[in-house]
């Protein structure tokens, strides 16, 4: 593992980068932002969107959270063909292994664990929760990819043809579709930043990538009732990439007893990085308030774990 510590503008924030290697030998980029002057009140784990990378998390760190991120294979600074997802399940495993290793460090065991994901990252959050239903304390879902907008889907006959081609030419960039950058990022300045960023993929969707993303959304549509995680769900009212009505369906179908859905009229897809500053401030303020409220309510996972230990101890003593 290679660890690098970088200086950043704010002296109260420590930022570190580290490359780790997954079980298949793929080198993955990870990063963390930690407050310098206090212990983190909670741990927040970032899951980026398709074709993007982990973005700076200064708002969350200034709220005194410890923030951790990982670039998925084929994204950002991680190994792999840029924009190519050979297996969504493998990406979930990579994130799960890294995030779990952070949580299991002695200094982090008693801290609230919150998953945060935008777009494809929202689908990652749901799959991470389904992989370890009792492990996570909460989720922040920002325009989650639990169902693609009809405008983003190619016709069914095209889907069928492309599925057959995937077996032969999985990395080819021939999937028809609209310009996601143009649809997702409302602020023209940020749109231009993304276009100039060499770590963000800008080409047509690769065949296997399209197949994986379509598969995970189709799967999640049938499993929304399995979601028991406390969550805050945010969606832009004018989102043309993921469907706001799918978020409403997730809110209605999820088995979670603690769930909040907020629709932001007039906002687009990229709510945490892509909206005008005043709108991004509103979204982050709502996210931070929600996490702080969960901290104030106490950690039910820790209470369950303590009860389990007490029960096991009582059984031992009885024997």
C-alpha positions, 0 to 999 in steps of 0.5 A: 500500500502506498500512502500520501499526505497532501497539504490542502488550503484548510489547516483544520483538515487532514487529507490523505491518499492511499492506493490499495490492491483488491483480491484480483490484483487491481490497484484502487485509489482511496482517500480520506478527509479528517478534522484535525482539531477533534475526533470525527462525530461520524464516518461518511463513506462516499460512493461516486457516480458513473464516469466520475471520481471522488470529489472533495468533501470539505463541507462534510469535514467542516461538519466534523465528520470523517470522510472516506472515498474510493475510486471504483475500478475504471474510474478516477485514479484507479486501475482499469479502462476508463469508463469500463465496468466489468462487474458491478458486483466486484465494485460493490465488494471492493467498496465493502472491503475498504469501508469495512476495514475503516470501520473495524479500526479500534478508534472507529468502532463506536462511530456512526457509519453513514453511506453517501452515494450520488447517481450510480453511487446511490445504487452502490449504497443500496447494494452495500446495505443489502450485502451487510444489512445490519452493518450500516447505520444510515444512508444518504441517497442523492438522485440514486440510480435505482431506475434509469430515466426513460430518456436515457434508455435505448429502445429494447431491440437495441438493448437486445442487440447490444447484449449479444455484442457485449460477449464479443466486444465488451469495451467498445463505445457504441451504446447510443445515448444522450450527453450525460454531462450536458444533462447532469450538470446545471452550472455551465462552469462545472460542466466545463470543469468536468469536460476538461477533467482527464479523470472523468470519462466523456465517451459513449457508454461501453457495452459491458458498462451499459449491460452492468448498469442496466442489470443493477437498476433492473435488479434494484427495481424488484428489491426496493422493499428489502431496504431497511436502512435509515435514509435521507433521499434527495432528488432534483425535480428537473433531473433528466438522468435518473427518474425522480418518480423512482426515488419516490417509489423507493421511499414508498416501498422501502421497509425502513422505519426512518426515511426522508424524501426531499424533492428539490424543485428546479434542480438537476441531477448532480446535486452535490457537484453540478448545481449553482452554489446556493443550491448545493449549500441547501442540499449539503445543509439538509444532509448534515442536519439529517446526519446530526439528528441521527447522531443525537438519537443514539446508535441503535446498531451499537445498542444491538451489538452490546445487547448481543454481547450481554446475552452471550455473556449471560448464556456462558455464565448460566452454563 
